[in-house]
Amino acid sequence: MLTKIALLIMRVGTGMLLVLWGLVRLLKDGMGANLANKYYGGVGADGTLQMAFATFEVAVGALVVLGLARRFTLPLSALILVGGALPIWRHFLDPFGMYLFADPAQANLLFFPSLTVAGASLALIGLRDHDTLALDRLLGKKGGF
C-alpha cells in the first residue's frame, strides 16, 4: 500500500508542478520569456512559443495528475522536468555558490529540489505498472493507452 501512495504522491506532485508552472507562464505576462532568457540562453523566449508551451505544459500536467495516457504523458513530463533541470546543474553541484559561481549570490538553494523532481519523473516511468491508483489503470487500460 505504501508503494501505491508514494507513486500517487509523486504523480500528483510532478503533474501539479507542470500545471502551476504552465499557469504562471500563461497568466504572468513575460514570465516565460524572462525564464527562457535568464536560464536557457533565450531559447524559446518568443511570446507565442511560450503560450503554446505553457498550454501544452498545463495539459500534460493535468493528465499526469489524473494518471491518464501515462505511456505518453509520463515521458513527456520527464522530458520537461529533466530538460528544465539540466541548465541549472551548477545549482545542484554548488547550492551555496562556493565553487562554480563568480558571485555566490547567484547560487540558489531553492533550485536543488528540481533534482528530486527530475528523479521522481523518471521513477514514475520505471514504476508505471505499479501505479495502480492511476485513472487509466482504474479504467482498465494497463499502463496507459
Buried (B, 14 or more C-beta within 10 A) or exposed (E): EEEEEBBBEBBBBBBBBBBEBBBBBBEEEEBBBEBBBEBBEEEBBBEEBBEEBBEBBBBBBBBBBBBBBBBEBBBBBBEBBBEBBEEBEBBBEBBEBEEBBEEEEEBEEEBEEBBEBBBBBBBBEEBBEBBEBBBBBEEEBEEBE
